[in-house]
Amino acid sequence: MRLFPKSSYNSFLLPFFGVFASTRGYTILVLVAAQYLSARYILAPQKTWIAHLTDLNLLLLVFASSFAIAGGYLINNFYDAEKDRINRPQQYLLHQLIPPDRQLFFYAFFNLGCLGLAFLVSYRAVLFFSVYMIAIWFYSHFLKRMFWASNIFAAVLAITPFFAISLYFNNLSTWVLYHASFLFVIILIRDLVKDLQNFKGDWVRSYSTVAVVFGVKTTKYILTVLMLLAAGTIFLLLTEKEQLGMMFYYFLGTLPFLLGLMILLWWAEEQKAYLWLHNLLKFLILAGVGSIVLVRFPI
């Protein structure tokens, strides 16, 4: 006889997996790693790992960022439910493990948790994250349907948590700004590729995305220009060779990688090919996070 019936496991695990899927738990874990790696090797390399890991304010800022982003994903899923049913039916089913009213409950929970953590740091942190959460809601409720604004605003929101850490360490040096510019352009490229991938659902739901307004071919031209712009930010970063250390080779290797992405972009015609392109861009970002540790090794 089971001590706990199988149904009790399901009743606990399914909502848990639903929350994890809806808040992109894996993405948030990568964000936490990226923030700590950036703090250790880019923003405050003079401090040891022990100093960073025992820095309570840094821990609170990282968790506040994670809570704000988790809430953002939930409200975004809430507004995009009908579109996701068409574009990503499997992901839609995962999100529906949490009923809409529960999604709003967890959205409020994460936002209040974010403000509570920020309050323990400073009033400026509360102001920063209040504006950030309002911006996320404004994007999900209004800007998501607006031509161009949605893509640029989404990229800005994605890199904002790193500015919170940069401001905390008071480090906005030239090469940090170059790095942020590169990340911004790559995220913008990924967002436009996602528009191509989600073209059918966006068209059905009357979303004025770049792909819907301009068409697939023009969107590919825009993406090509953005990939060249990303290459330009890489050349700027490569001038900071002493600061980059061995991470220099990550950016050097990104140049032919971008060329391969450009070829795949013009070859792609079906949703599956755009999914491959989207996943390769996510891999590029993930590899960039992992390569931050290479900064400690001089060339």
N, C-alpha and C positions, 0 to 999 in steps of 0.2 A: 504493500500500500504506500503511495507517495505521500510524503509529509506535506508537500505543496502541490496541488493539482497543476497539470500542464496549463490549464486555462489561466491560472493565476500568474504563471510566467508570462504568457502572452499578453495579459492585461497590463503588465508592468513594462515589458520590453517593447511592445509595439509603439506606445506613445513615446518612449525614450528614443527609439530609432526615428520616429517621426520628427521629434524636436531636433535631433542631431542632423537629419537630412534637411529639414526646413531652414535651419540656421547655418547650413554648410559647415558643420563642425570641423571637417578636415581642413577647410580653408582658414578657419579661425586658428587652428593649431599651427598652420604654416605662418600665419600673421604673427602669432606670439613668438615663434622661433625667429622670424625675420626681425622683429623689434629688438629682441635680446641680442641677436648677432650684430645688428646695426649699432646698438648701444656699446657693445664690447669692442668691436673692431673698427667702427667708422666714427661714431659721434663722441665717444669718450674712451679712446684706446689706452689712456694713461691709467685707467682703473682696472683692477683685476676682476676675474669672474666672481670671486667671493664678494667683492665690493658691490658688483651689480646685482647679484642674486640676493644680497641682504639689504638692498636699497628698497625700503618699504614704499616710498613714493613712486618709484619706477614700477614696482609690482602693481600698485593701485592703478597707475595710468594704463598699463598693458591690459589689465582686466577690464577697466572702464572702456577701453577701445573695443575689446572683444564683446562686451555686453551691448555696446551701441551698434556694432556691426551685426550681431545676432538678431537684435530687434529690427534692424534695417532689412535683413533677409526675410524675416517673418512678414513685415508689412508689404514688402515687395511681392512675396508669394500670394498674399491675400488679394492684392489688386490684379495680379497676373494669372489668377487661377484658370480663367476661361481660355486665355491664350496658351498656357502651358498644357491644357488638355489636348490641344491640337498639335503643338510643336514637340512636347516632351511628355507623352502619356505615362511612361513608367515613373518619371520623376513626379508627375502630378499625383499618381496614386500614393507615392511615399508621403507627399505633403498632406494628402487627405487623411492620413492616419491621425492627424490632429484636426478636429472640427474647426470651422472658421472662428467661432466664439472663443475657443481655447487658444487659437493663434493670436487673437487680439489680447487675451489675458497674458500670454507669455511675452508679447510685444511690450505691454505695459510693465511687466515684471523686469525685463531686461533694461528698459529705459530708466526705470526708477533705481535699479541696481547700479547702473552706470553713474547716475547723478549722485547716489550715495557714496560710491567709491571716489568720485571726483571731489566731493565735499571734504573727504578726509585728507585730500592733497592741498587744495587752496580754492579760494573763490574764483580765481582765474581759470582753474581747471573746470569748475562748474560752468562758467560762462562759455568756455571753449566747447565742451561736450553738449551743452544745451543748444548752441548754434548748430553743431554738427548733426544732432538728432533731428532738429527741425528741418535742416537741409535734406536729410535722408527722406523724411516724410514728404517734403515738398517735391522731391524728385519722383518718388513712387506715386504720388497722387496727381501731380500736374505735369511735370517735365517729361515723364516717361513717354508721353504721347506726342511730344513736340519735336519737330524736325531739328536735327543737329544738337539742340540743347541737351537732350537726354544723353547722348554719347559723351560729350565733353564733361557734363556734370558728373556722370557716373565715374569717369576716369579721375576727376578731382576728388570725389568722395573716397575712392579706393586708396589714394596716396595720403589722404589727410591724417590718418593715425600716425604715420611716420613723422609728420610735421609736429605732432604733439610731443613725440620723443625728442625731436631736434630742438624744439623750443625749451624743453625741460633741461637739456644739456647746453643750451645757448650756442648751438653749433649750426650755422647756416653758411658754411664755407662754400667756395666756388665748386669744388668737386662734389660736394653733397648735393648742390643744386643741379649739377650735370647729371648725377645719378638719378635724382628725382625726375628730371626731364625725360630721361631715357625710359624710366618706369612708366611715366604718364603716357608717353607715345605708344609703348607696347600695349598697355591696358586699353588705350583708345582703339588700337588696331584690333585687339581681341573683341572689343565691344561691337565694332563694325562687322567683323566676321560673324559674330553671333546674330547680327541683324540679317545677314545672308542665310544663315542656318535656320532662322525663325521666320523667314519671309512669308510663308503661307499663313501662319497664325497671326502675324502682324497685319497682313493684308485683310484677313477676315475680320479682325477686331478694329480695323481702321486706325492703326498706329502709323503716324507719319514718320517712319524711320527713313534713313538715307536710302536704303535699298528699295523701299516702297515708293518714295518720291522720285528718285532719280533712275531707278532700275538697277539691275544686277551689273551690267557692263560698266556703267559710270561709277558705281560703288567700288568696283575692282580698280579703276583708275585712281580713285581717291586713296584706296588702301596702298597702292603702289607708291604714291607720293609720300604717304605716311611712313612706309617702310624705308624710303630714302631718307626721310627726316630722322628716323630712328638711327640709321647708319651715320647721319651727321652728328647726332649726340654721342655716338660711340667714338667717333674721331676726336671730339672734344675731350671725352674721358681718357682716351689713350694719351693725351698730352699730359695727363696727371699720373705719369708712370710710377713715380716714387710713392705717391699716395696709394695707388692701387695694389702694389705688390704683385703677387702671383695671380690676383684677380684680373690683371691685365690680359691674361690669356683667355679668360672667359669672354671678355668683350671682343677680343680679336677673333675668337671662334664664332661669335655671334654674327659676324659679317657674312660669312658663307651660309650660315644657317638662315639668315634673312633672305638671301638669294634663293635658297631652296624653297622657302615659304612663298616667295613671289611666284616661282614657277608653279607650285602646287595651286596657288590662288587662281592663276589663269587657266589651269587645267581643270579645276573643279567645276562641276555642273550640277551635281546632286547634293542633297542634304548630308549624306554620309561623308562626302569629301570635305565639306565645310566643317563637319564635326572633327575630322582628322586635323584640319588646320587649326581649329580652336584648341584641341588637346595639345598640339605641338607648341602653341603659344603659351599654354599653361605650363608645359614642361620647361620652356625657356625661362619663365618667371621662377619656377621652382628651382631650376638649376642656378639661377642668379642668387636666390636666397642661400642655397648651400655653398656657393662659391664665396660668400662674404668672409668666411673663415680664412680664405686664402690671402686676405689683406695683411695678415700677420707675417706672411713669409715674403721677404724682400726678393726682388729679381736679381 
